[in-house]
């Protein structure tokens, strides 16, 4: 990973995408998984929200059938 970040990995491995593009995508997906909503599969137990000291975000759209929440 250190070599990829510095654009120094062997060139024969990078035919369709550059090392820089791959590393940027890897960082973006890691951030989405860590800071995103747990309902999408990452951020287990809202750990990043707790680390940042923010409230859990309200989930919008859960009352789709006109039912009243208890």
PQR file with spaces between the fields and no chain letter, atoms N, CA, C, O and H, PARSE charges and radii, in Angstrom:
ATOM       1  N    UNK     1       0.824   -1.180    0.000 -0.4000 1.5000
ATOM       2  CA   UNK     1       0.000    0.000    0.000 -0.0000 2.0000
ATOM       3  C    UNK     1       0.874    1.252    0.000  0.5500 1.7000
ATOM       4  O    UNK     1       0.548    2.246   -0.648 -0.5500 1.4000
ATOM       5  N    UNK     2       1.964    1.196    0.717 -0.4000 1.5000
ATOM       6  CA   UNK     2       2.857    2.360    0.727 -0.0000 2.0000
ATOM       7  C    UNK     2       3.412    2.640   -0.665  0.5500 1.7000
ATOM       8  O    UNK     2       3.533    3.796   -1.071 -0.5500 1.4000
ATOM       9  H    UNK     2       2.229    0.388    1.244  0.4000 1.0000
ATOM      10  N    UNK     3       3.745    1.585   -1.390 -0.4000 1.5000
ATOM      11  CA   UNK     3       4.246    1.765   -2.749 -0.0000 2.0000
ATOM      12  C    UNK     3       3.173    2.324   -3.671  0.5500 1.7000
ATOM      13  O    UNK     3       3.446    3.195   -4.497 -0.5500 1.4000
ATOM      14  H    UNK     3       3.647    0.646   -1.061  0.4000 1.0000
ATOM      15  N    UNK     4       1.963    1.825   -3.529 -0.4000 1.5000
ATOM      16  CA   UNK     4       0.855    2.317   -4.358 -0.0000 2.0000
ATOM      17  C    UNK     4       0.585    3.788   -4.052  0.5500 1.7000
ATOM      18  O    UNK     4       0.396    4.589   -4.968 -0.5500 1.4000
ATOM      19  H    UNK     4       1.741    1.117   -2.858  0.4000 1.0000
ATOM      20  N    UNK     5       0.567    4.141   -2.782 -0.4000 1.5000
ATOM      21  CA   UNK     5       0.308    5.531   -2.409 -0.0000 2.0000
ATOM      22  C    UNK     5       1.343    6.470   -3.041  0.5500 1.7000
ATOM      23  O    UNK     5       1.018    7.594   -3.424 -0.5500 1.4000
ATOM      24  H    UNK     5       0.720    3.490   -2.038  0.4000 1.0000
ATOM      25  N    UNK     6       2.583    6.001   -3.145 -0.4000 1.5000
ATOM      26  CA   UNK     6       3.653    6.832   -3.712 -0.0000 2.0000
ATOM      27  C    UNK     6       3.813    6.635   -5.225  0.5500 1.7000
ATOM      28  O    UNK     6       4.732    7.182   -5.835 -0.5500 1.4000
ATOM      29  H    UNK     6       2.847    5.088   -2.833  0.4000 1.0000
ATOM      30  N    UNK     7       2.894    5.834   -5.831 -0.4000 1.5000
ATOM      31  CA   UNK     7       2.934    5.575   -7.267 -0.0000 2.0000
ATOM      32  C    UNK     7       4.220    4.849   -7.668  0.5500 1.7000
ATOM      33  O    UNK     7       4.805    5.146   -8.710 -0.5500 1.4000
ATOM      34  H    UNK     7       2.148    5.389   -5.335  0.4000 1.0000
ATOM      35  N    UNK     8       4.660    3.893   -6.833 -0.4000 1.5000
ATOM      36  CA   UNK     8       5.929    3.188   -7.051 -0.0000 2.0000
ATOM      37  C    UNK     8       5.767    1.676   -7.209  0.5500 1.7000
ATOM      38  O    UNK     8       6.767    0.965   -7.306 -0.5500 1.4000
ATOM      39  H    UNK     8       4.185    3.653   -5.986  0.4000 1.0000
ATOM      40  N    UNK     9       4.528    1.167   -7.237 -0.4000 1.5000
ATOM      41  CA   UNK     9       4.315   -0.273   -7.413 -0.0000 2.0000
ATOM      42  C    UNK     9       4.714   -0.675   -8.832  0.5500 1.7000
ATOM      43  O    UNK     9       4.749    0.180   -9.717 -0.5500 1.4000
ATOM      44  H    UNK     9       3.716    1.745   -7.158  0.4000 1.0000
ATOM      45  N    UNK    10       5.016   -1.954   -9.070 -0.4000 1.5000
ATOM      46  CA   UNK    10       5.438   -2.385  -10.408 -0.0000 2.0000
ATOM      47  C    UNK    10       4.441   -1.988  -11.494  0.5500 1.7000
ATOM      48  O    UNK    10       3.242   -2.238  -11.367 -0.5500 1.4000
ATOM      49  H    UNK    10       4.988   -2.648   -8.351  0.4000 1.0000
ATOM      50  N    UNK    11       4.933   -1.382  -12.537 -0.4000 1.5000
ATOM      51  CA   UNK    11       4.091   -0.837  -13.610 -0.0000 2.0000
ATOM      52  C    UNK    11       3.256   -1.909  -14.316  0.5500 1.7000
ATOM      53  O    UNK    11       2.157   -1.615  -14.785 -0.5500 1.4000
ATOM      54  H    UNK    11       5.906   -1.179  -12.641  0.4000 1.0000
ATOM      55  N    UNK    12       3.757   -3.146  -14.401 -0.4000 1.5000
ATOM      56  CA   UNK    12       3.013   -4.187  -15.117 -0.0000 2.0000
ATOM      57  C    UNK    12       1.681   -4.538  -14.454  0.5500 1.7000
ATOM      58  O    UNK    12       0.843   -5.192  -15.075 -0.5500 1.4000
ATOM      59  H    UNK    12       4.650   -3.385  -14.021  0.4000 1.0000
ATOM      60  N    UNK    13       1.473   -4.119  -13.214 -0.4000 1.5000
ATOM      61  CA   UNK    13       0.215   -4.382  -12.509 -0.0000 2.0000
ATOM      62  C    UNK    13      -0.866   -3.344  -12.821  0.5500 1.7000
ATOM      63  O    UNK    13      -2.028   -3.533  -12.459 -0.5500 1.4000
ATOM      64  H    UNK    13       2.154   -3.589  -12.709  0.4000 1.0000
ATOM      65  N    UNK    14      -0.497   -2.263  -13.481 -0.4000 1.5000
ATOM      66  CA   UNK    14      -1.415   -1.133  -13.649 -0.0000 2.0000
ATOM      67  C    UNK    14      -1.662   -0.840  -15.118  0.5500 1.7000
ATOM      68  O    UNK    14      -1.091    0.094  -15.680 -0.5500 1.4000
ATOM      69  H    UNK    14       0.447   -2.109  -13.775  0.4000 1.0000
ATOM      70  N    UNK    15      -2.512   -1.642  -15.732 -0.4000 1.5000
ATOM      71  CA   UNK    15      -2.816   -1.478  -17.149 -0.0000 2.0000
ATOM      72  C    UNK    15      -4.101   -0.682  -17.385  0.5500 1.7000
ATOM      73  O    UNK    15      -4.129    0.174  -18.269 -0.5500 1.4000
ATOM      74  H    UNK    15      -2.976   -2.401  -15.276  0.4000 1.0000
ATOM      75  N    UNK    16      -5.167   -0.942  -16.615 -0.4000 1.5000
ATOM      76  CA   UNK    16      -6.465   -0.306  -16.842 -0.0000 2.0000
ATOM      77  C    UNK    16      -6.702    0.915  -15.971  0.5500 1.7000
ATOM      78  O    UNK    16      -7.490    1.787  -16.334 -0.5500 1.4000
ATOM      79  H    UNK    16      -5.143   -1.637  -15.897  0.4000 1.0000
ATOM      80  N    UNK    17      -6.050    0.989  -14.858 -0.4000 1.5000
ATOM      81  CA   UNK    17      -6.258    2.098  -13.917 -0.0000 2.0000
ATOM      82  C    UNK    17      -4.900    2.464  -13.326  0.5500 1.7000
ATOM      83  O    UNK    17      -4.043    1.599  -13.144 -0.5500 1.4000
ATOM      84  H    UNK    17      -5.409    0.281  -14.563  0.4000 1.0000
ATOM      85  N    UNK    18      -4.708    3.729  -13.030 -0.4000 1.5000
ATOM      86  CA   UNK    18      -3.422    4.142  -12.459 -0.0000 2.0000
ATOM      87  C    UNK    18      -3.392    3.826  -10.971  0.5500 1.7000
ATOM      88  O    UNK    18      -4.430    3.627  -10.340 -0.5500 1.4000
ATOM      89  H    UNK    18      -5.404    4.432  -13.178  0.4000 1.0000
ATOM      90  N    UNK    19      -2.203    3.783  -10.434 -0.4000 1.5000
ATOM      91  CA   UNK    19      -2.045    3.554   -8.997 -0.0000 2.0000
ATOM      92  C    UNK    19      -2.729    4.661   -8.204  0.5500 1.7000
ATOM      93  O    UNK    19      -3.370    4.397   -7.187 -0.5500 1.4000
ATOM      94  H    UNK    19      -1.360    3.945  -10.947  0.4000 1.0000
ATOM      95  N    UNK    20      -2.593    5.887   -8.665 -0.4000 1.5000
ATOM      96  CA   UNK    20      -3.190    7.025   -7.964 -0.0000 2.0000
ATOM      97  C    UNK    20      -4.716    6.910   -7.948  0.5500 1.7000
ATOM      98  O    UNK    20      -5.342    7.182   -6.924 -0.5500 1.4000
ATOM      99  H    UNK    20      -2.072    6.101   -9.492  0.4000 1.0000
ATOM     100  N    UNK    21      -5.320    6.509   -9.071 -0.4000 1.5000
ATOM     101  CA   UNK    21      -6.777    6.350   -9.138 -0.0000 2.0000
ATOM     102  C    UNK    21      -7.242    5.240   -8.199  0.5500 1.7000
ATOM     103  O    UNK    21      -8.237    5.396   -7.491 -0.5500 1.4000
ATOM     104  H    UNK    21      -4.811    6.287   -9.903  0.4000 1.0000
ATOM     105  N    UNK    22      -6.521    4.122   -8.196 -0.4000 1.5000
ATOM     106  CA   UNK    22      -6.868    3.012   -7.316 -0.0000 2.0000
ATOM     107  C    UNK    22      -6.772    3.427   -5.851  0.5500 1.7000
ATOM     108  O    UNK    22      -7.672    3.132   -5.064 -0.5500 1.4000
ATOM     109  H    UNK    22      -5.713    3.995   -8.771  0.4000 1.0000
ATOM     110  N    UNK    23      -5.701    4.099   -5.481 -0.4000 1.5000
ATOM     111  CA   UNK    23      -5.507    4.495   -4.090 -0.0000 2.0000
ATOM     112  C    UNK    23      -6.581    5.487   -3.656  0.5500 1.7000
ATOM     113  O    UNK    23      -7.083    5.399   -2.535 -0.5500 1.4000
ATOM     114  H    UNK    23      -4.970    4.338   -6.120  0.4000 1.0000
ATOM     115  N    UNK    24      -6.940    6.425   -4.522 -0.4000 1.5000
ATOM     116  CA   UNK    24      -8.005    7.387   -4.205 -0.0000 2.0000
ATOM     117  C    UNK    24      -9.332    6.661   -3.973  0.5500 1.7000
ATOM     118  O    UNK    24     -10.052    6.966   -3.022 -0.5500 1.4000
ATOM     119  H    UNK    24      -6.532    6.497   -5.432  0.4000 1.0000
ATOM     120  N    UNK    25      -9.652    5.705   -4.839 -0.4000 1.5000
ATOM     121  CA   UNK    25     -10.881    4.935   -4.688 -0.0000 2.0000
ATOM     122  C    UNK    25     -10.871    4.133   -3.390  0.5500 1.7000
ATOM     123  O    UNK    25     -11.883    4.056   -2.694 -0.5500 1.4000
ATOM     124  H    UNK    25      -9.067    5.458   -5.611  0.4000 1.0000
ATOM     125  N    UNK    26      -9.737    3.542   -3.071 -0.4000 1.5000
ATOM     126  CA   UNK    26      -9.593    2.777   -1.834 -0.0000 2.0000
ATOM     127  C    UNK    26      -9.838    3.661   -0.604  0.5500 1.7000
ATOM     128  O    UNK    26     -10.547    3.262    0.320 -0.5500 1.4000
ATOM     129  H    UNK    26      -8.914    3.604   -3.637  0.4000 1.0000
ATOM     130  N    UNK    27      -9.257    4.841   -0.601 -0.4000 1.5000
ATOM     131  CA   UNK    27      -9.454    5.774    0.524 -0.0000 2.0000
ATOM     132  C    UNK    27     -10.911    6.207    0.604  0.5500 1.7000
ATOM     133  O    UNK    27     -11.481    6.242    1.695 -0.5500 1.4000
ATOM     134  H    UNK    27      -8.681    5.165   -1.352  0.4000 1.0000
ATOM     135  N    UNK    28     -11.524    6.536   -0.525 -0.4000 1.5000
ATOM     136  CA   UNK    28     -12.928    6.963   -0.531 -0.0000 2.0000
ATOM     137  C    UNK    28     -13.843    5.872    0.019  0.5500 1.7000
ATOM     138  O    UNK    28     -14.722    6.154    0.833 -0.5500 1.4000
ATOM     139  H    UNK    28     -11.062    6.508   -1.411  0.4000 1.0000
ATOM     140  N    UNK    29     -13.646    4.644   -0.415 -0.4000 1.5000
ATOM     141  CA   UNK    29     -14.496    3.540    0.064 -0.0000 2.0000
ATOM     142  C    UNK    29     -14.260    3.249    1.546  0.5500 1.7000
ATOM     143  O    UNK    29     -15.196    2.910    2.270 -0.5500 1.4000
ATOM     144  H    UNK    29     -12.931    4.415   -1.077  0.4000 1.0000
ATOM     145  N    UNK    30     -13.039    3.378    1.987 -0.4000 1.5000
ATOM     146  CA   UNK    30     -12.736    3.182    3.404 -0.0000 2.0000
ATOM     147  C    UNK    30     -13.443    4.242    4.239  0.5500 1.7000
ATOM     148  O    UNK    30     -14.021    3.929    5.280 -0.5500 1.4000
ATOM     149  H    UNK    30     -12.279    3.654    1.398  0.4000 1.0000
ATOM     150  N    UNK    31     -13.400    5.485    3.794 -0.4000 1.5000
ATOM     151  CA   UNK    31     -14.065    6.568    4.525 -0.0000 2.0000
ATOM     152  C    UNK    31     -15.584    6.354    4.546  0.5500 1.7000
ATOM     153  O    UNK    31     -16.229    6.556    5.575 -0.5500 1.4000
ATOM     154  H    UNK    31     -12.929    5.739    2.949  0.4000 1.0000
ATOM     155  N    UNK    32     -16.149    5.946    3.407 -0.4000 1.5000
ATOM     156  CA   UNK    32     -17.588    5.694    3.359 -0.0000 2.0000
ATOM     157  C    UNK    32     -17.985    4.580    4.314  0.5500 1.7000
ATOM     158  O    UNK    32     -19.013    4.674    4.983 -0.5500 1.4000
ATOM     159  H    UNK    32     -15.625    5.782    2.571  0.4000 1.0000
ATOM     160  N    UNK    33     -17.185    3.534    4.382 -0.4000 1.5000
ATOM     161  CA   UNK    33     -17.486    2.426    5.277 -0.0000 2.0000
ATOM     162  C    UNK    33     -17.361    2.818    6.735  0.5500 1.7000
ATOM     163  O    UNK    33     -18.158    2.377    7.563 -0.5500 1.4000
ATOM     164  H    UNK    33     -16.349    3.458    3.838  0.4000 1.0000
ATOM     165  N    UNK    34     -16.382    3.633    7.063 -0.4000 1.5000
ATOM     166  CA   UNK    34     -16.151    3.995    8.456 -0.0000 2.0000
ATOM     167  C    UNK    34     -17.103    5.077    8.942  0.5500 1.7000
ATOM     168  O    UNK    34     -17.565    5.032   10.082 -0.5500 1.4000
ATOM     169  H    UNK    34     -15.734    3.991    6.390  0.4000 1.0000
ATOM     170  N    UNK    35     -17.399    6.049    8.087 -0.4000 1.5000
ATOM     171  CA   UNK    35     -18.239    7.167    8.518 -0.0000 2.0000
ATOM     172  C    UNK    35     -19.696    7.048    8.071  0.5500 1.7000
ATOM     173  O    UNK    35     -20.526    7.854    8.491 -0.5500 1.4000
ATOM     174  H    UNK    35     -17.024    6.085    7.161  0.4000 1.0000
ATOM     175  N    UNK    36     -20.020    6.085    7.248 -0.4000 1.5000
ATOM     176  CA   UNK    36     -21.375    5.934    6.745 -0.0000 2.0000
ATOM     177  C    UNK    36     -22.318    5.318    7.770  0.5500 1.7000
ATOM     178  O    UNK    36     -21.939    5.039    8.907 -0.5500 1.4000
ATOM     179  H    UNK    36     -19.345    5.430    6.907  0.4000 1.0000
ATOM     180  N    UNK    37     -23.539    5.118    7.340 -0.4000 1.5000
ATOM     181  CA   UNK    37     -24.559    4.533    8.200 -0.0000 2.0000
ATOM     182  C    UNK    37     -24.354    3.029    8.342  0.5500 1.7000
ATOM     183  O    UNK    37     -24.071    2.355    7.352 -0.5500 1.4000
ATOM     184  H    UNK    37     -23.847    5.345    6.417  0.4000 1.0000
ATOM     185  N    UNK    38     -24.490    2.492    9.549 -0.4000 1.5000
ATOM     186  CA   UNK    38     -24.365    1.045    9.740 -0.0000 2.0000
ATOM     187  C    UNK    38     -25.375    0.238    8.921  0.5500 1.7000
ATOM     188  O    UNK    38     -25.132   -0.932    8.624 -0.5500 1.4000
ATOM     189  H    UNK    38     -24.720    3.040   10.354  0.4000 1.0000
ATOM     190  N    UNK    39     -26.487    0.840    8.559 -0.4000 1.5000
ATOM     191  CA   UNK    39     -27.484    0.101    7.781 -0.0000 2.0000
ATOM     192  C    UNK    39     -26.973   -0.253    6.395  0.5500 1.7000
ATOM     193  O    UNK    39     -27.590   -1.058    5.697 -0.5500 1.4000
ATOM     194  H    UNK    39     -26.684    1.790    8.800  0.4000 1.0000
ATOM     195  N    UNK    40     -25.839    0.342    5.980 -0.4000 1.5000
ATOM     196  CA   UNK    40     -25.234    0.014    4.688 -0.0000 2.0000
ATOM     197  C    UNK    40     -24.064   -0.954    4.840  0.5500 1.7000
ATOM     198  O    UNK    40     -23.396   -1.265    3.854 -0.5500 1.4000
ATOM     199  H    UNK    40     -25.338    0.995    6.546  0.4000 1.0000
ATOM     200  N    UNK    41     -23.805   -1.433    6.050 -0.4000 1.5000
ATOM     201  CA   UNK    41     -22.812   -2.468    6.251 -0.0000 2.0000
ATOM     202  C    UNK    41     -21.503   -2.039    6.890  0.5500 1.7000
ATOM     203  O    UNK    41     -20.674   -2.895    7.201 -0.5500 1.4000
ATOM     204  H    UNK    41     -24.348   -1.181    6.851  0.4000 1.0000
ATOM     205  N    UNK    42     -21.289   -0.767    7.095 -0.4000 1.5000
ATOM     206  CA   UNK    42     -20.052   -0.308    7.734 -0.0000 2.0000
ATOM     207  C    UNK    42     -20.349    0.344    9.064  0.5500 1.7000
ATOM     208  O    UNK    42     -21.480    0.281    9.547 -0.5500 1.4000
ATOM     209  H    UNK    42     -21.962   -0.072    6.842  0.4000 1.0000
ATOM     210  N    UNK    43     -19.364    0.961    9.659 -0.4000 1.5000
ATOM     211  CA   UNK    43     -19.536    1.751   10.880 -0.0000 2.0000
ATOM     212  C    UNK    43     -20.286    0.969   11.959  0.5500 1.7000
ATOM     213  O    UNK    43     -21.248    1.468   12.543 -0.5500 1.4000
ATOM     214  H    UNK    43     -18.446    1.011    9.267  0.4000 1.0000
ATOM     215  N    UNK    44     -19.844   -0.240   12.214 -0.4000 1.5000
ATOM     216  CA   UNK    44     -20.520   -1.111   13.177 -0.0000 2.0000
ATOM     217  C    UNK    44     -20.683   -0.422   14.526  0.5500 1.7000
ATOM     218  O    UNK    44     -19.750    0.192   15.044 -0.5500 1.4000
ATOM     219  H    UNK    44     -19.062   -0.646   11.741  0.4000 1.0000
ATOM     220  N    UNK    45     -21.872   -0.532   15.077 -0.4000 1.5000
ATOM     221  CA   UNK    45     -22.235    0.045   16.378 -0.0000 2.0000
ATOM     222  C    UNK    45     -22.014    1.563   16.422  0.5500 1.7000
ATOM     223  O    UNK    45     -21.801    2.130   17.494 -0.5500 1.4000
ATOM     224  H    UNK    45     -22.630   -1.030   14.655  0.4000 1.0000
ATOM     225  N    UNK    46     -22.065    2.213   15.261 -0.4000 1.5000
ATOM     226  CA   UNK    46     -21.915    3.676   15.168 -0.0000 2.0000
ATOM     227  C    UNK    46     -20.598    4.159   15.778  0.5500 1.7000
ATOM     228  O    UNK    46     -20.540    5.251   16.343 -0.5500 1.4000
ATOM     229  H    UNK    46     -22.237    1.752   14.391  0.4000 1.0000
ATOM     230  N    UNK    47     -19.547    3.355   15.667 -0.4000 1.5000
ATOM     231  CA   UNK    47     -18.287    3.667   16.331 -0.0000 2.0000
ATOM     232  C    UNK    47     -17.709    5.015   15.895  0.5500 1.7000
ATOM     233  O    UNK    47     -17.161    5.738   16.727 -0.5500 1.4000
ATOM     234  H    UNK    47     -19.593    2.468   15.208  0.4000 1.0000
ATOM     235  N    UNK    48     -17.817    5.368   14.611 -0.4000 1.5000
ATOM     236  CA   UNK    48     -17.246    6.654   14.188 -0.0000 2.0000
ATOM     237  C    UNK    48     -18.060    7.816   14.734  0.5500 1.7000
ATOM     238  O    UNK    48     -17.498    8.867   15.043 -0.5500 1.4000
ATOM     239  H    UNK    48     -18.262    4.781   13.935  0.4000 1.0000
ATOM     240  N    UNK    49     -19.378    7.649   14.859 -0.4000 1.5000
ATOM     241  CA   UNK    49     -20.201    8.722   15.430 -0.0000 2.0000
ATOM     242  C    UNK    49     -19.834    8.942   16.895  0.5500 1.7000
ATOM     243  O    UNK    49     -19.749   10.078   17.361 -0.5500 1.4000
ATOM     244  H    UNK    49     -19.835    6.795   14.608  0.4000 1.0000
ATOM     245  N    UNK    50     -19.618    7.845   17.610 -0.4000 1.5000
ATOM     246  CA   UNK    50     -19.211    7.951   19.016 -0.0000 2.0000
ATOM     247  C    UNK    50     -17.847    8.625   19.128  0.5500 1.7000
ATOM     248  O    UNK    50     -17.637    9.469   19.998 -0.5500 1.4000
ATOM     249  H    UNK    50     -19.687    6.922   17.231  0.4000 1.0000
ATOM     250  N    UNK    51     -16.916    8.248   18.239 -0.4000 1.5000
ATOM     251  CA   UNK    51     -15.583    8.837   18.255 -0.0000 2.0000
ATOM     252  C    UNK    51     -15.641   10.343   18.018  0.5500 1.7000
ATOM     253  O    UNK    51     -14.900   11.103   18.641 -0.5500 1.4000
ATOM     254  H    UNK    51     -17.087    7.562   17.532  0.4000 1.0000
ATOM     255  N    UNK    52     -16.522   10.769   17.116 -0.4000 1.5000
ATOM     256  CA   UNK    52     -16.651   12.194   16.799 -0.0000 2.0000
ATOM     257  C    UNK    52     -17.534   12.947   17.790  0.5500 1.7000
ATOM     258  O    UNK    52     -17.573   14.177   17.778 -0.5500 1.4000
ATOM     259  H    UNK    52     -17.123   10.151   16.610  0.4000 1.0000
ATOM     260  N    UNK    53     -18.246   12.207   18.651 -0.4000 1.5000
ATOM     261  CA   UNK    53     -19.118   12.842   19.639 -0.0000 2.0000
ATOM     262  C    UNK    53     -20.370   13.439   19.038  0.5500 1.7000
ATOM     263  O    UNK    53     -20.877   14.446   19.533 -0.5500 1.4000
ATOM     264  H    UNK    53     -18.215   11.208   18.661  0.4000 1.0000
ATOM     265  N    UNK    54     -20.885   12.824   17.960 -0.4000 1.5000
ATOM     266  CA   UNK    54     -22.112   13.325   17.348 -0.0000 2.0000
ATOM     267  C    UNK    54     -23.258   12.351   17.602  0.5500 1.7000
ATOM     268  O    UNK    54     -23.047   11.163   17.845 -0.5500 1.4000
ATOM     269  H    UNK    54     -20.474   12.006   17.558  0.4000 1.0000
ATOM     270  N    UNK    55     -24.474   12.884   17.540 -0.4000 1.5000
ATOM     271  CA   UNK    55     -25.660   12.055   17.721 -0.0000 2.0000
ATOM     272  C    UNK    55     -25.854   11.149   16.513  0.5500 1.7000
ATOM     273  O    UNK    55     -25.378   11.433   15.413 -0.5500 1.4000
ATOM     274  H    UNK    55     -24.646   13.849   17.342  0.4000 1.0000
ATOM     275  N    UNK    56     -26.556   10.064   16.745 -0.4000 1.5000
ATOM     276  CA   UNK    56     -26.894    9.181   15.642 -0.0000 2.0000
ATOM     277  C    UNK    56     -27.861    9.921   14.728  0.5500 1.7000
ATOM     278  O    UNK    56     -28.808   10.537   15.215 -0.5500 1.4000
ATOM     279  H    UNK    56     -26.942    9.833   17.638  0.4000 1.0000
ATOM     280  N    UNK    57     -27.647    9.876   13.424 -0.4000 1.5000
ATOM     281  CA   UNK    57     -28.556   10.598   12.521 -0.0000 2.0000
ATOM     282  C    UNK    57     -29.930    9.952   12.490  0.5500 1.7000
ATOM     283  O    UNK    57     -30.066    8.735   12.619 -0.5500 1.4000
ATOM     284  H    UNK    57     -26.877    9.375   13.029  0.4000 1.0000
ATOM     285  N    UNK    58     -30.937   10.780   12.317 -0.4000 1.5000
ATOM     286  CA   UNK    58     -32.301   10.288   12.175 -0.0000 2.0000
ATOM     287  C    UNK    58     -32.416    9.540   10.852  0.5500 1.7000
ATOM     288  O    UNK    58     -31.896   10.003    9.836 -0.5500 1.4000
ATOM     289  H    UNK    58     -30.827   11.768   12.212  0.4000 1.0000
ATOM     290  N    UNK    59     -33.075    8.414   10.849 -0.4000 1.5000
ATOM     291  CA   UNK    59     -33.299    7.661    9.618 -0.0000 2.0000
ATOM     292  C    UNK    59     -34.605    8.162    9.019  0.5500 1.7000
ATOM     293  O    UNK    59     -35.661    8.083    9.647 -0.5500 1.4000
ATOM     294  H    UNK    59     -33.497    8.038   11.674  0.4000 1.0000
ATOM     295  N    UNK    60     -34.523    8.671    7.812 -0.4000 1.5000
ATOM     296  CA   UNK    60     -35.690    9.229    7.140 -0.0000 2.0000
ATOM     297  C    UNK    60     -36.291    8.174    6.221  0.5500 1.7000
ATOM     298  O    UNK    60     -35.566    7.413    5.580 -0.5500 1.4000
ATOM     299  H    UNK    60     -33.665    8.735    7.302  0.4000 1.0000
ATOM     300  N    UNK    61     -37.616    8.133    6.160 -0.4000 1.5000
ATOM     301  CA   UNK    61     -38.274    7.245    5.220 -0.0000 2.0000
ATOM     302  C    UNK    61     -38.703    5.912    5.796  0.5500 1.7000
ATOM     303  O    UNK    61     -39.108    5.030    5.039 -0.5500 1.4000
ATOM     304  H    UNK    61     -38.205    8.751    6.681  0.4000 1.0000
ATOM     305  N    UNK    62     -38.632    5.729    7.099 -0.4000 1.5000
ATOM     306  CA   UNK    62     -39.002    4.449    7.674 -0.0000 2.0000
ATOM     307  C    UNK    62     -40.516    4.287    7.850  0.5500 1.7000
ATOM     308  O    UNK    62     -40.993    3.161    7.998 -0.5500 1.4000
ATOM     309  H    UNK    62     -38.303    6.446    7.714  0.4000 1.0000
ATOM     310  N    UNK    63     -41.267    5.366    7.839 -0.4000 1.5000
ATOM     311  CA   UNK    63     -42.712    5.305    8.013 -0.0000 2.0000
ATOM     312  C    UNK    63     -43.375    5.359    6.637  0.5500 1.7000
ATOM     313  O    UNK    63     -44.102    6.305    6.333 -0.5500 1.4000
ATOM     314  H    UNK    63     -40.879    6.280    7.719  0.4000 1.0000
ATOM     315  N    UNK    64     -43.130    4.366    5.824 -0.4000 1.5000
ATOM     316  CA   UNK    64     -43.567    4.381    4.431 -0.0000 2.0000
ATOM     317  C    UNK    64     -45.020    3.975    4.227  0.5500 1.7000
ATOM     318  O    UNK    64     -45.591    4.253    3.172 -0.5500 1.4000
ATOM     319  H    UNK    64     -42.539    3.597    6.071  0.4000 1.0000
ATOM     320  N    UNK    65     -45.621    3.329    5.201 -0.4000 1.5000
ATOM     321  CA   UNK    65     -46.973    2.795    5.002 -0.0000 2.0000
ATOM     322  C    UNK    65     -48.028    3.569    5.782  0.5500 1.7000
ATOM     323  O    UNK    65     -49.134    3.069    5.988 -0.5500 1.4000
ATOM     324  H    UNK    65     -45.157    3.103    6.058  0.4000 1.0000
ATOM     325  N    UNK    66     -47.707    4.753    6.208 -0.4000 1.5000
ATOM     326  CA   UNK    66     -48.675    5.563    6.917 -0.0000 2.0000
ATOM     327  C    UNK    66     -48.912    5.132    8.362  0.5500 1.7000
ATOM     328  O    UNK    66     -49.818    5.648    9.017 -0.5500 1.4000
ATOM     329  H    UNK    66     -46.809    5.159    6.040  0.4000 1.0000
ATOM     330  N    UNK    67     -48.118    4.204    8.861 -0.4000 1.5000
ATOM     331  CA   UNK    67     -48.279    3.770   10.243 -0.0000 2.0000
ATOM     332  C    UNK    67     -47.668    4.789   11.178  0.5500 1.7000
ATOM     333  O    UNK    67     -46.660    5.420   10.860 -0.5500 1.4000
ATOM     334  H    UNK    67     -47.382    3.786    8.328  0.4000 1.0000
ATOM     335  N    UNK    68     -48.285    4.942   12.331 -0.4000 1.5000
ATOM     336  CA   UNK    68     -47.743    5.839   13.354 -0.0000 2.0000
ATOM     337  C    UNK    68     -46.702    5.109   14.158  0.5500 1.7000
ATOM     338  O    UNK    68     -46.876    3.938   14.495 -0.5500 1.4000
ATOM     339  H    UNK    68     -49.104    4.430   12.589  0.4000 1.0000
ATOM     340  N    UNK    69     -45.625    5.788   14.468 -0.4000 1.5000
ATOM     341  CA   UNK    69     -44.605    5.172   15.296 -0.0000 2.0000
ATOM     342  C    UNK    69     -45.051    5.181   16.738  0.5500 1.7000
ATOM     343  O    UNK    69     -45.714    6.124   17.169 -0.5500 1.4000
ATOM     344  H    UNK    69     -45.484    6.739   14.195  0.4000 1.0000
ATOM     345  N    UNK    70     -44.699    4.141   17.509 -0.4000 1.5000
ATOM     346  CA   UNK    70     -45.142    4.071   18.912 -0.0000 2.0000
ATOM     347  C    UNK    70     -44.517    5.132   19.772  0.5500 1.7000
ATOM     348  O    UNK    70     -44.794    5.198   20.970 -0.5500 1.4000
ATOM     349  H    UNK    70     -44.160    3.375   17.159  0.4000 1.0000
